[in-house]
Amino acid sequence: MPPRRLPPRPEAANARGMTAYKSGDPTTLNRLYGRAKGKPLRAGQQDLIDTLLPQIAVPTEGPVTAPLLFGDAEGAERPLHFEIGFGGGEHMAGRADMLPDHGFIGAEPFINGVAQALVHVSGDHGRSPPLANVRIHHGDALEVLRRIPDGALSFAYLLHPDPWPKARHAKRRMMNDGPLDLIAAKLKPGGEFRFGTDHPVYLAHALMVMRRHRHQFEWLAQSAQDFLVRPGGWPETRYEAKARAQGHEVWYFRYRRI
């Protein structure tokens, strides 16, 4: 059971190292930023950054639409997915492989994560076909999300964001009223928001925040056990695997946009 003592309402947001700062309206996020680089990239990863990333990068200006990203005809109905902070790209690449007729957009500020995602997109060193339906933004997820037309997304994902468990850091969590209002605006009616965490404090906080947004999102759980079982079509991420290896429980949430 989640603890009853909940952190204070957040005033900013974080998705695995990305912190959102804002001014004025307390629910309006201005930007996300995070750690840019960790260990030195391997030669193969750097080559993908130099060659593949420019080919599949989200444009830095203008609306972000399926025709622009994938060359679809205007009015085409390709479902669009957006992942906020995709880590190493395991989930994004897995979903893209499952749904080749859908379009996937992922944003991640950490260059090492982007490099790992490019390995998956390129075909994992020849172990699988390259993925033609993925576009990547190295940087601010909110900057891209704002440029997606309202009602354009079929799916949005926030999987294992940094929990920021200390009360004084609660304002840095991504699960907050401002980001959820933005996600709700971009999802089409009937679209799905998926959220996953292995941290009990973040779990309690997320339940509290999502309850405030029940006018926008319908929780799709059918039983008390549903959020303990990874749904079908939900590829495991490295963060989820690490949590399980450490003996942590993992919780899964699916919400439908009303």
C-alpha distance (Angstrom), angle and dihedral (degrees) to the residues before:
residue distance angle dihedral
M1 . . .
P2 3.82 . .
P3 3.79 115.8 .
R4 3.78 116.8 -97.6
R5 3.80 95.0 -136.8
L6 3.79 103.7 83.6
P7 3.80 128.6 -166.5
P8 3.79 118.7 -106.5
R9 3.78 118.1 -85.9
P10 3.84 108.1 -77.9
E11 3.79 121.2 -115.1
A12 3.79 97.6 -166.5
A13 3.77 137.2 20.0
N14 3.77 142.9 -117.6
A15 3.78 134.9 -168.4
R16 3.79 111.1 -175.0
G17 3.80 97.2 -40.4
M18 3.80 97.2 -21.5
T19 3.79 113.1 118.7
A20 3.78 122.6 -167.8
Y21 3.78 120.1 -145.1
K22 3.76 125.1 -167.3
S23 3.75 144.5 173.0
G24 3.79 135.0 -156.3
D25 3.80 109.2 8.6
P26 3.83 105.0 52.3
T27 3.81 92.3 -139.6
T28 3.81 97.3 47.0
L29 3.80 116.6 99.2
N30 3.77 118.5 -153.1
R31 3.79 103.8 -173.1
L32 3.78 146.7 -19.3
Y33 3.75 125.4 -133.6
G34 3.76 136.8 172.5
R35 3.77 148.4 156.9
A36 3.78 107.9 -39.7
K37 3.80 102.9 -160.2
G38 3.78 142.2 7.2
K39 3.78 127.1 175.0
P40 3.81 117.9 9.1
L41 3.79 111.8 -85.2
R42 3.78 119.6 -109.9
A43 3.79 116.5 -114.2
G44 3.80 92.7 -104.7
Q45 3.79 92.1 50.4
Q46 3.79 92.4 49.2
D47 3.78 89.6 50.1
L48 3.82 89.9 55.2
I49 3.80 90.4 49.0
D50 3.81 89.7 52.0
T51 3.81 98.6 42.2
L52 3.82 113.6 19.8
L53 3.80 101.5 33.9
P54 3.84 94.5 61.1
Q55 3.81 88.6 53.3
I56 3.81 95.7 53.3
A57 3.81 102.3 27.7
V58 3.79 118.9 127.6
P59 3.83 108.5 -111.8
T60 3.78 113.0 -101.7
E61 3.81 94.6 -132.2
G62 3.78 139.1 37.1
P63 3.79 132.8 28.8
V64 3.78 119.0 -32.8
T65 3.81 106.6 -131.9
A66 3.79 137.8 151.4
P67 3.83 93.8 -109.8
L68 3.80 90.6 52.1
L69 3.80 96.0 44.9
F70 3.79 101.9 37.4
G71 3.79 105.0 20.7
D72 3.81 93.0 -112.1
A73 3.77 119.4 161.3
E74 3.78 115.8 -97.9
G75 3.79 109.4 -87.6
A76 3.81 92.8 25.9
E77 3.79 113.4 149.4
R78 3.81 100.9 -139.9
P79 3.85 105.8 152.6
L80 3.81 112.0 -121.0
H81 3.82 125.6 -143.3
F82 3.80 126.1 -167.2
E83 3.82 125.5 -164.6
I84 3.80 119.5 -164.2
G85 3.81 110.5 -147.1
F86 3.81 100.8 -6.4
G87 3.82 95.7 -167.8
G88 3.79 106.6 -158.5
G89 3.80 93.5 -8.0
E90 3.81 97.2 -114.6
H91 3.79 94.7 131.6
M92 3.81 95.3 41.1
A93 3.80 93.3 49.3
G94 3.79 92.2 44.2
R95 3.79 92.6 52.2
A96 3.80 91.9 44.5
D97 3.80 89.9 53.4
M98 3.82 90.8 49.9
L99 3.82 93.0 48.7
P100 3.82 108.9 36.1
D101 3.81 92.9 167.1
H102 3.82 92.1 57.0
G103 3.80 126.5 81.4
F104 3.81 121.8 -125.1
I105 3.79 127.1 -158.7
G106 3.79 120.9 -174.1
A107 3.79 131.4 -178.1
E108 3.80 125.6 -162.5
P109 3.83 129.9 159.9
F110 3.81 96.2 -159.0
I111 3.80 109.7 90.6
N112 3.81 93.0 -154.9
G113 3.81 89.6 57.4
V114 3.79 90.6 48.2
A115 3.80 89.9 51.0
Q116 3.80 91.7 51.6
A117 3.80 91.1 48.2
L118 3.80 89.5 52.2
V119 3.80 89.1 55.3
H120 3.82 88.5 57.4
V121 3.80 93.5 44.1
S122 3.81 91.6 49.7
G123 3.80 91.5 55.3
D124 3.81 104.4 -90.7
H125 3.80 95.2 -84.0
G126 3.79 93.5 -46.4
R127 3.81 96.9 -46.1
S128 3.83 91.6 115.1
P129 3.82 138.4 10.5
P130 3.81 117.6 -81.1
L131 3.80 116.1 -98.1
A132 3.80 113.7 -117.1
N133 3.81 95.6 -178.7
V134 3.83 100.6 66.9
R135 3.80 128.7 94.6
I136 3.81 122.4 -175.4
H137 3.78 134.5 -155.7
H138 3.80 116.7 -162.3
G139 3.78 100.5 -152.2
D140 3.79 142.2 18.0
A141 3.81 113.9 24.0
L142 3.79 92.9 -164.3
E143 3.79 91.7 54.9
V144 3.81 89.3 60.3
L145 3.79 95.3 38.5
R146 3.80 91.8 56.2
R147 3.83 90.3 55.2
I148 3.80 94.0 53.5
P149 3.82 108.9 97.8
D150 3.78 115.9 -108.7
G151 3.78 112.6 -92.5
A152 3.82 93.5 16.3
L153 3.82 101.7 112.9
S154 3.79 125.3 85.7
F155 3.82 94.3 -175.1
A156 3.81 136.9 19.0
Y157 3.81 123.6 -172.7
L158 3.80 134.2 -159.8
L159 3.80 106.9 173.4
H160 3.80 124.7 179.5
P161 3.80 98.5 -22.6
D162 3.78 118.6 -173.9
P163 3.85 103.9 -76.4
W164 3.81 97.1 -148.3
P165 3.83 88.2 -156.7
K166 3.80 98.8 -173.3
A167 3.80 114.4 94.8
R168 3.79 92.6 -128.5
H169 3.81 89.3 56.9
A170 3.81 96.1 46.9
K171 3.80 90.4 103.3
R172 3.81 89.4 67.2
R173 3.80 96.2 65.0
M174 3.78 119.6 115.5
M175 3.79 92.3 -144.2
N176 3.80 96.7 85.1
D177 3.78 140.1 122.5
G178 3.80 96.1 -97.5
P179 3.81 97.5 52.3
L180 3.81 91.6 42.7
D181 3.79 91.8 53.0
L182 3.80 88.5 51.9
I183 3.81 92.9 47.3
A184 3.80 90.3 47.7
A185 3.80 90.7 52.3
K186 3.81 92.8 51.9
L187 3.82 96.8 45.8
K188 3.78 117.8 86.3
P189 3.83 117.2 -127.7
G190 3.79 105.7 -78.8
G191 3.81 91.2 22.9
E192 3.79 118.3 135.7
F193 3.81 133.3 -120.5
R194 3.81 115.0 -162.4
F195 3.77 123.5 -164.7
G196 3.81 130.4 178.9
T197 3.80 134.1 -177.0
D198 3.79 140.8 160.1
H199 3.81 96.3 -161.0
P200 3.85 118.1 97.8
V201 3.81 94.8 -152.1
Y202 3.78 91.2 51.6
L203 3.80 89.2 45.6
A204 3.80 92.0 56.4
H205 3.78 91.3 44.4
A206 3.82 92.9 49.1
L207 3.80 92.5 50.2
M208 3.79 89.9 51.6
V209 3.80 93.5 49.1
M210 3.80 94.9 44.2
R211 3.79 90.0 50.9
R212 3.80 88.2 59.1
H213 3.81 87.7 54.2
R214 3.80 97.8 48.2
H215 3.82 88.3 118.0
Q216 3.83 86.8 65.6
F217 3.82 104.0 31.7
E218 3.80 133.6 43.2
W219 3.80 115.3 -154.1
L220 3.82 107.7 -128.5
A221 3.81 97.3 -154.5
Q222 3.79 111.9 128.1
S223 3.80 97.0 -171.9
A224 3.80 140.8 16.4
Q225 3.81 89.6 -100.3
D226 3.79 97.9 51.8
F227 3.78 96.2 90.5
L228 3.81 90.8 53.9
V229 3.81 94.2 60.9
R230 3.80 123.0 69.3
P231 3.82 106.6 -120.9
G232 3.77 122.0 -125.1
G233 3.78 113.7 -88.9
W234 3.82 92.2 32.5
P235 3.84 108.1 116.3
E236 3.79 115.8 -150.5
T237 3.80 117.4 -106.5
R238 3.80 126.5 -145.7
Y239 3.81 88.8 -111.2
E240 3.79 91.6 54.5
A241 3.81 91.7 47.9
K242 3.80 90.5 48.7
A243 3.81 91.3 50.0
R244 3.79 92.2 51.5
A245 3.80 91.2 47.3
Q246 3.80 87.6 55.7
G247 3.80 90.9 51.3
H248 3.81 96.3 -107.3
E249 3.78 123.7 148.0
V250 3.80 114.3 -120.2
W251 3.81 123.8 -146.3
Y252 3.80 126.4 -156.1
F253 3.79 126.8 -161.1
R254 3.78 130.8 -169.7
Y255 3.80 120.3 -173.2
R256 3.79 128.8 -177.4
R257 3.79 119.3 -143.1
I258 3.79 108.1 -118.8
